[in-house]
C-alpha cells in the first residue's frame, strides 16, 4: 500500500525538487500539488492524502494556518513542514507535525 502524498509549496522549483526526491521513494504516491495553503486545504479535502508536505510562508494561508485547518479534518493527514525557516519548528510540533525539515532538501532526510 502506497503512502498518498500532497505537496503544498508556493515555490514551483521547490515542489519540483521535493517531487523528484519523493518519486525515488518506494511506496510513495504523489496525488496532488498545491501552490498555496487554501488550495492545499481544498485538495486535501478532495484527495484525502495520508501525508502532506507543507512550506511555512505561502499566499492565502501560511503553512501553519493550513496545518490548523487540516487538523480539523475527521481523519487529518500527517504533516511534515519543509521550509527555510527553522524558527517555526516549535509551533509546527504543537500542531502535531510528524517532522520539520529545513531546506535545502536532502534526499536522505526526506526518506
C-alpha positions as a Python dict, from the first residue, in 0.01 Angstrom:
ca = {
    (1, 'X'): (0, 0, 0),
    (2, 'X'): (139, 338, -101),
    (3, 'X'): (158, 649, 116),
    (4, 'X'): (-56, 912, -58),
    (5, 'X'): (125, 1248, -54),
    (6, 'X'): (16, 1607, -113),
    (7, 'X'): (286, 1873, -166),
    (8, 'X'): (197, 2233, -71),
    (9, 'X'): (459, 2498, -156),
    (10, 'X'): (429, 2828, -342),
    (11, 'X'): (777, 2788, -494),
    (12, 'X'): (747, 2574, -806),
    (13, 'X'): (1119, 2495, -807),
    (14, 'X'): (1098, 2360, -451),
    (15, 'X'): (792, 2149, -544),
    (16, 'X'): (987, 2002, -838),
    (17, 'X'): (1283, 1911, -615),
    (18, 'X'): (1061, 1757, -347),
    (19, 'X'): (855, 1569, -607),
    (20, 'X'): (1173, 1428, -762),
    (21, 'X'): (1303, 1310, -423),
    (22, 'X'): (969, 1156, -327),
    (23, 'X'): (938, 979, -663),
    (24, 'X'): (1255, 788, -573),
    (25, 'X'): (1098, 654, -252),
    (26, 'X'): (926, 319, -278),
    (27, 'X'): (559, 308, -172),
    (28, 'X'): (506, 684, -209),
    (29, 'X'): (243, 815, -449),
    (30, 'X'): (216, 1190, -509),
    (31, 'X'): (-156, 1253, -554),
    (32, 'X'): (-154, 1633, -589),
    (33, 'X'): (41, 1957, -557),
    (34, 'X'): (-79, 2298, -442),
    (35, 'X'): (84, 2639, -478),
    (36, 'X'): (-82, 2795, -171),
    (37, 'X'): (-238, 2695, 159),
    (38, 'X'): (-602, 2742, 58),
    (39, 'X'): (-555, 2524, -249),
    (40, 'X'): (-379, 2272, -24),
    (41, 'X'): (-674, 2252, 217),
    (42, 'X'): (-921, 2209, -70),
    (43, 'X'): (-710, 1939, -236),
    (44, 'X'): (-666, 1761, 97),
    (45, 'X'): (-1045, 1754, 146),
    (46, 'X'): (-1091, 1611, -202),
    (47, 'X'): (-795, 1372, -231),
    (48, 'X'): (-756, 1264, 135),
    (49, 'X'): (-376, 1230, 148),
    (50, 'X'): (-200, 1027, 416),
    (51, 'X'): (84, 1278, 435),
    (52, 'X'): (114, 1649, 349),
    (53, 'X'): (446, 1830, 295),
    (54, 'X'): (397, 2199, 381),
    (55, 'X'): (604, 2512, 333),
    (56, 'X'): (568, 2781, 603),
    (57, 'X'): (539, 3106, 405),
    (58, 'X'): (275, 3089, 132),
    (59, 'X'): (-2, 3312, -2),
    (60, 'X'): (-366, 3266, 102),
    (61, 'X'): (-287, 3059, 413),
    (62, 'X'): (53, 3005, 572),
    (63, 'X'): (174, 2652, 630),
    (64, 'X'): (84, 2683, 998),
    (65, 'X'): (-268, 2807, 916),
    (66, 'X'): (-302, 2526, 662),
    (67, 'X'): (-197, 2274, 927),
    (68, 'X'): (-458, 2411, 1169),
    (69, 'X'): (-723, 2357, 901),
    (70, 'X'): (-601, 2005, 826),
    (71, 'X'): (-608, 1916, 1197),
    (72, 'X'): (-981, 1991, 1190),
    (73, 'X'): (-1048, 1710, 944),
    (74, 'X'): (-1225, 1399, 1070),
    (75, 'X'): (-918, 1200, 965),
    (76, 'X'): (-635, 1455, 947),
    (77, 'X'): (-328, 1367, 740),
    (78, 'X'): (19, 1350, 887),
    (79, 'X'): (213, 1670, 822),
    (80, 'X'): (579, 1740, 750),
    (81, 'X'): (694, 2101, 728),
    (82, 'X'): (960, 2172, 466),
    (83, 'X'): (1086, 2529, 496),
    (84, 'X'): (1384, 2765, 508),
    (85, 'X'): (1269, 2899, 847),
    (86, 'X'): (1386, 2695, 1145),
    (87, 'X'): (1228, 2933, 1398),
    (88, 'X'): (875, 2792, 1348),
    (89, 'X'): (958, 2433, 1444),
    (90, 'X'): (817, 2455, 1797),
    (91, 'X'): (486, 2588, 1670),
    (92, 'X'): (474, 2321, 1399),
    (93, 'X'): (526, 2044, 1654),
    (94, 'X'): (245, 2191, 1867),
    (95, 'X'): (27, 2121, 1561),
    (96, 'X'): (138, 1756, 1573),
    (97, 'X'): (387, 1781, 1286),
    (98, 'X'): (549, 1447, 1209),
    (99, 'X'): (871, 1626, 1112),
    (100, 'X'): (1021, 1968, 1038),
    (101, 'X'): (1280, 1976, 760),
    (102, 'X'): (1487, 2286, 691),
    (103, 'X'): (1577, 2350, 327),
    (104, 'X'): (1788, 2280, 126),
    (105, 'X'): (1631, 1939, 86),
    (106, 'X'): (1844, 1631, 127),
    (107, 'X'): (1710, 1303, -14),
    (108, 'X'): (1821, 1102, 291),
    (109, 'X'): (1637, 1336, 527),
    (110, 'X'): (1317, 1320, 321),
    (111, 'X'): (1320, 941, 314),
}
